[in-house]
Amino acid sequence: PTLVGFIFAVIPKFAFFVVILRLSFTSFWSFFPSLWENFFCICGLFSLFIGCVCGLGETKIKRLLAFSSVGHVGFLCLGLASGNIEGIQAVLFYLSIYMFTAVFLWVYIIYLDLSSNTGNTLLTFSNSIGLVRSNPLMGFGVALMIFSLAGIPPFGGFFAKLNIFVSLVDSSFYIISIFVVITSVISAFYYIRLIKIFYFEKNSNWFFFSPLSKSAAMVLVLSGLTIIFFMFSPNLFYLLTYKLGLGFMF
């Protein structure tokens, strides 16, 4: 169900990585060179590969976001593999940007799910055709969030991925850094394909999109404004995540 998918896609990630940070950087720090570094590298590389390759041929929106989530967890694992304060800050920053973006997109999917009259919960890309013409502001917001997930500058997703990349380079993981760049470029294809469907595909049938509830609209506005606010004042996010990273290290 869409609502259950929304809860599992957004809420547990932050708590999960906080626990992982506590275990690897506080409780069992002595095992980091021999255990945690290799473990996070392997998990990150496999997650990036699966999220990149499996999402290319996907036509269901929820499955696409699921494979996208796998790829983003790969970025987070590689950030942990760096083993320094820059890596922890990059992970916390990435989590913050990703959670706000995912909240926006999953509320949009719930909106599509309620609007769909097919009775099929596996929404396809065709369910999105006509959104821009029927609700231009909503379509523009979704396009901005997709660009952020794809890592297109100057959106928050680009700087989140850049921080992970810089932490890997600082830790001398040069081959892994090249792999990260390649998978990011490939995965950007299926994000931009959604933009193409929103703005350039022609629909043969009329689509009716039900109006958003006040609570859903409030969530969309708050999450969207947070991402837009980062573009104009990123220092606040960097400062908060840096302070949180110091709390995990010391």
VEXDO-605176 format. One record per residue (C-alpha): x, y, z; residue in three letters; residue number from 1. Coordinates in pm, 1 decimal. Layout:
// residues N
{{X Y Z} ALA NUM}
...
END
This chain:
// residues 250
{{0.0 0.0 0.0} PRO 1}
{{116.2 350.7 -82.4} THR 2}
{{84.8 487.6 269.9} LEU 3}
{{285.1 198.1 416.3} VAL 4}
{{548.0 246.3 146.5} GLY 5}
{{567.6 615.0 235.9} PHE 6}
{{629.0 534.4 604.5} ILE 7}
{{897.6 274.6 532.2} PHE 8}
{{1068.6 489.4 268.1} ALA 9}
{{1104.5 801.8 481.6} VAL 10}
{{1081.3 750.2 856.3} ILE 11}
{{1311.1 455.3 953.3} PRO 12}
{{1620.9 567.0 760.8} LYS 13}
{{1728.2 842.5 997.8} PHE 14}
{{1689.5 623.9 1308.8} ALA 15}
{{1865.7 333.8 1138.0} PHE 16}
{{2170.5 536.8 1042.6} PHE 17}
{{2187.1 703.1 1383.1} VAL 18}
{{2209.7 355.5 1538.0} VAL 19}
{{2474.5 252.7 1284.0} ILE 20}
{{2673.4 568.7 1359.5} LEU 21}
{{2659.6 497.6 1732.1} ARG 22}
{{2769.8 137.7 1685.5} LEU 23}
{{3052.1 197.8 1439.0} SER 24}
{{3190.6 531.9 1561.5} PHE 25}
{{3128.0 507.3 1935.8} THR 26}
{{3073.1 155.6 2068.5} SER 27}
{{3297.1 -43.1 1832.2} PHE 28}
{{3531.6 220.2 1690.4} TRP 29}
{{3833.8 -7.7 1740.5} SER 30}
{{3692.4 -243.9 1474.7} PHE 31}
{{3656.8 26.5 1209.6} PHE 32}
{{3977.8 -37.2 1006.6} PRO 33}
{{3931.6 -414.2 1005.4} SER 34}
{{3551.0 -450.0 986.3} LEU 35}
{{3336.3 -141.2 937.2} TRP 36}
{{3532.6 16.8 653.8} GLU 37}
{{3514.0 -290.4 428.6} ASN 38}
{{3156.3 -362.8 533.8} PHE 39}
{{3030.1 -14.4 442.6} PHE 40}
{{3224.7 -13.9 114.9} CYS 41}
{{3077.1 -346.6 1.8} ILE 42}
{{2723.0 -251.4 105.0} CYS 43}
{{2754.1 88.3 -62.6} GLY 44}
{{2888.0 -45.6 -391.0} LEU 45}
{{2624.5 -319.7 -418.4} PHE 46}
{{2346.1 -75.9 -329.3} SER 47}
{{2461.0 176.6 -589.3} LEU 48}
{{2486.6 -91.0 -857.4} PHE 49}
{{2143.9 -242.5 -784.4} ILE 50}
{{1971.2 95.1 -755.8} GLY 51}
{{2132.5 216.6 -1077.0} CYS 52}
{{2078.9 -87.6 -1300.3} VAL 53}
{{1740.5 -213.0 -1178.9} CYS 54}
{{1575.7 127.8 -1199.9} GLY 55}
{{1658.8 181.4 -1567.7} LEU 56}
{{1382.4 -36.6 -1711.8} GLY 57}
{{1121.9 28.3 -1443.3} GLU 58}
{{780.9 167.0 -1541.4} THR 59}
{{610.2 165.4 -1199.9} LYS 60}
{{655.9 485.5 -1000.9} ILE 61}
{{670.6 326.5 -656.0} LYS 62}
{{916.9 60.5 -768.4} ARG 63}
{{1129.7 329.7 -930.2} LEU 64}
{{1144.2 522.9 -603.5} LEU 65}
{{1223.2 196.6 -421.3} ALA 66}
{{1527.5 130.4 -642.1} PHE 67}
{{1618.0 497.7 -610.6} SER 68}
{{1609.7 457.7 -232.9} SER 69}
{{1846.6 160.6 -258.7} VAL 70}
{{2091.0 376.6 -453.5} GLY 71}
{{2071.0 659.1 -200.2} HIS 72}
{{2141.9 417.2 84.9} VAL 73}
{{2453.6 318.7 -110.8} GLY 74}
{{2569.6 680.9 -97.9} PHE 75}
{{2508.1 687.0 277.7} LEU 76}
{{2705.1 366.1 334.0} CYS 77}
{{3000.4 498.6 135.4} LEU 78}
{{2991.3 817.6 340.7} GLY 79}
{{3023.9 607.7 655.3} LEU 80}
{{3316.9 418.1 502.1} ALA 81}
{{3531.2 732.8 501.1} SER 82}
{{3559.5 714.8 881.9} GLY 83}
{{3608.3 1086.8 942.2} ASN 84}
{{3404.4 1384.9 1057.3} ILE 85}
{{3354.6 1500.3 697.5} GLU 86}
{{3197.9 1163.9 613.5} GLY 87}
{{2960.9 1176.4 910.9} ILE 88}
{{2859.3 1530.6 825.6} GLN 89}
{{2801.7 1427.3 463.5} ALA 90}
{{2582.5 1134.5 574.9} VAL 91}
{{2369.7 1349.7 806.3} LEU 92}
{{2340.4 1621.4 543.0} PHE 93}
{{2244.3 1365.6 277.3} TYR 94}
{{1982.8 1214.8 509.7} LEU 95}
{{1826.0 1553.8 576.8} SER 96}
{{1801.2 1653.8 209.8} ILE 97}
{{1683.1 1308.6 103.4} TYR 98}
{{1410.7 1287.4 367.8} MET 99}
{{1258.2 1623.7 274.8} PHE 100}
{{1268.5 1533.6 -94.4} THR 101}
{{1123.6 1185.7 -36.5} ALA 102}
{{839.9 1325.0 175.3} VAL 103}
{{740.5 1558.0 -108.6} PHE 104}
{{748.0 1283.9 -374.6} LEU 105}
{{566.1 1023.9 -166.2} TRP 106}
{{287.4 1267.4 -78.5} VAL 107}
{{260.3 1330.7 -452.4} TYR 108}
{{232.3 953.9 -512.0} ILE 109}
{{-44.2 929.9 -250.2} ILE 110}
{{-213.3 1213.6 -439.3} TYR 111}
{{-183.0 1014.7 -763.3} LEU 112}
{{-305.8 698.5 -591.3} ASP 113}
{{-622.2 874.1 -477.4} LEU 114}
{{-672.1 1027.1 -822.0} SER 115}
{{-626.5 704.0 -1014.7} SER 116}
{{-954.3 536.7 -1109.9} ASN 117}
{{-794.5 215.6 -1232.3} THR 118}
{{-786.3 47.3 -892.8} GLY 119}
{{-425.1 -52.2 -954.7} ASN 120}
{{-190.3 49.3 -675.0} THR 121}
{{116.4 -9.7 -895.9} LEU 122}
{{102.5 335.5 -1052.2} LEU 123}
{{276.6 367.4 -1387.4} THR 124}
{{434.0 669.4 -1552.1} PHE 125}
{{117.3 715.3 -1759.7} SER 126}
{{-66.7 815.1 -1441.3} ASN 127}
{{150.2 1127.1 -1430.8} SER 128}
{{60.0 1248.0 -1779.9} ILE 129}
{{-148.2 1562.1 -1762.5} GLY 130}
{{-29.2 1670.0 -1418.4} LEU 131}
{{155.5 1977.0 -1547.0} VAL 132}
{{-144.4 2095.9 -1748.0} ARG 133}
{{-397.0 2034.6 -1470.3} SER 134}
{{-180.3 2161.5 -1181.7} ASN 135}
{{125.5 2351.7 -1312.2} PRO 136}
{{252.2 2452.3 -967.7} LEU 137}
{{236.3 2094.6 -838.6} MET 138}
{{408.3 1965.3 -1151.1} GLY 139}
{{682.4 2225.8 -1120.5} PHE 140}
{{743.1 2131.0 -756.0} GLY 141}
{{765.3 1761.4 -842.5} VAL 142}
{{1011.1 1842.2 -1122.3} ALA 143}
{{1231.1 2037.3 -880.1} LEU 144}
{{1234.8 1746.9 -633.3} MET 145}
{{1322.1 1499.0 -909.5} ILE 146}
{{1609.9 1722.0 -1020.3} PHE 147}
{{1728.1 1726.5 -658.3} SER 148}
{{1718.6 1345.8 -637.4} LEU 149}
{{1910.3 1322.4 -964.8} ALA 150}
{{2184.1 1547.1 -824.9} GLY 151}
{{2138.2 1836.5 -1065.0} ILE 152}
{{2292.9 2166.0 -943.3} PRO 153}
{{2203.0 2397.3 -773.7} PRO 154}
{{1958.0 2176.2 -582.9} PHE 155}
{{2029.2 2019.0 -245.6} GLY 156}
{{2071.4 1668.9 -385.2} GLY 157}
{{2374.6 1780.2 -586.2} PHE 158}
{{2554.2 1918.4 -281.1} PHE 159}
{{2459.1 1610.8 -76.4} ALA 160}
{{2623.2 1382.8 -333.9} LYS 161}
{{2916.3 1622.1 -367.5} LEU 162}
{{2982.8 1600.2 8.0} ASN 163}
{{2990.0 1219.8 -8.9} ILE 164}
{{3225.9 1236.2 -307.3} PHE 165}
{{3461.6 1480.3 -131.4} VAL 166}
{{3472.6 1265.2 184.0} SER 167}
{{3564.4 959.9 -28.9} LEU 168}
{{3839.9 1150.6 -207.5} VAL 169}
{{3977.2 1277.9 125.1} ASP 170}
{{3993.4 916.5 244.2} SER 171}
{{4181.5 812.9 -75.2} SER 172}
{{3894.9 598.5 -213.7} PHE 173}
{{3963.8 713.6 -569.2} TYR 174}
{{3828.5 411.9 -759.9} ILE 175}
{{3511.5 408.6 -551.3} ILE 176}
{{3472.3 781.8 -617.5} SER 177}
{{3484.6 721.0 -993.7} ILE 178}
{{3226.3 442.8 -956.9} PHE 179}
{{3001.0 681.4 -760.9} VAL 180}
{{3016.6 941.3 -1039.2} VAL 181}
{{2938.4 683.0 -1310.3} ILE 182}
{{2637.2 537.9 -1126.8} THR 183}
{{2506.8 888.2 -1051.8} SER 184}
{{2514.9 978.3 -1420.7} VAL 185}
{{2340.9 654.1 -1521.8} ILE 186}
{{2071.1 682.3 -1253.8} SER 187}
{{1999.7 1041.7 -1359.5} ALA 188}
{{1851.4 893.8 -1679.3} PHE 189}
{{1540.4 748.7 -1516.6} TYR 190}
{{1483.3 1066.1 -1315.6} TYR 191}
{{1495.8 1287.0 -1623.4} ILE 192}
{{1269.0 1041.4 -1804.4} ARG 193}
{{999.0 1135.9 -1551.5} LEU 194}
{{1047.0 1503.8 -1639.1} ILE 195}
{{1004.8 1415.5 -2006.8} LYS 196}
{{677.0 1238.5 -1931.8} ILE 197}
{{547.7 1530.8 -1725.1} PHE 198}
{{611.7 1799.3 -1982.6} TYR 199}
{{638.7 1642.4 -2328.5} PHE 200}
{{420.2 1329.5 -2343.0} GLU 201}
{{74.6 1360.5 -2497.5} LYS 202}
{{-214.6 1174.3 -2334.7} ASN 203}
{{-497.7 1021.0 -2534.4} SER 204}
{{-738.3 1019.5 -2238.5} ASN 205}
{{-852.4 1281.7 -1992.7} TRP 206}
{{-711.3 1253.1 -1642.2} PHE 207}
{{-879.3 1387.8 -1332.1} PHE 208}
{{-660.1 1477.6 -1033.6} PHE 209}
{{-844.6 1513.6 -706.0} SER 210}
{{-759.5 1820.8 -492.5} PRO 211}
{{-503.8 1787.6 -215.5} LEU 212}
{{-612.9 1784.7 145.3} SER 213}
{{-494.1 2068.0 369.4} LYS 214}
{{-255.0 1842.7 562.7} SER 215}
{{-98.9 1701.9 244.9} ALA 216}
{{-64.2 2050.2 98.0} ALA 217}
{{103.3 2169.6 418.8} MET 218}
{{356.3 1883.2 403.7} VAL 219}
{{432.4 1958.8 39.5} LEU 220}
{{480.3 2329.5 106.7} VAL 221}
{{706.2 2278.4 410.4} LEU 222}
{{927.0 2014.6 247.7} SER 223}
{{947.2 2205.2 -80.7} GLY 224}
{{1030.5 2536.2 86.8} LEU 225}
{{1301.2 2364.6 293.3} THR 226}
{{1475.8 2240.3 -20.2} ILE 227}
{{1437.4 2578.7 -190.6} ILE 228}
{{1560.8 2758.1 122.7} PHE 229}
{{1878.8 2549.8 111.3} PHE 230}
{{1958.6 2687.6 -234.7} MET 231}
{{1971.9 3041.1 -92.6} PHE 232}
{{2113.0 2972.8 255.2} SER 233}
{{2301.5 2640.6 276.4} PRO 234}
{{2520.5 2740.5 571.3} ASN 235}
{{2250.5 2659.1 827.6} LEU 236}
{{2225.0 2297.4 706.9} PHE 237}
{{2602.9 2255.4 698.6} TYR 238}
{{2639.1 2397.5 1050.4} LEU 239}
{{2366.7 2178.3 1200.1} LEU 240}
{{2497.5 1857.5 1043.1} THR 241}
{{2855.3 1943.9 1142.0} TYR 242}
{{2749.6 1991.2 1505.6} LYS 243}
{{2560.7 1661.8 1498.0} LEU 244}
{{2865.1 1488.7 1348.6} GLY 245}
{{3085.4 1622.4 1626.7} LEU 246}
{{2837.5 1478.8 1876.6} GLY 247}
{{2883.1 1132.1 1726.1} PHE 248}
{{3260.7 1153.0 1714.8} MET 249}
{{3325.2 1288.9 2065.1} PHE 250}
END
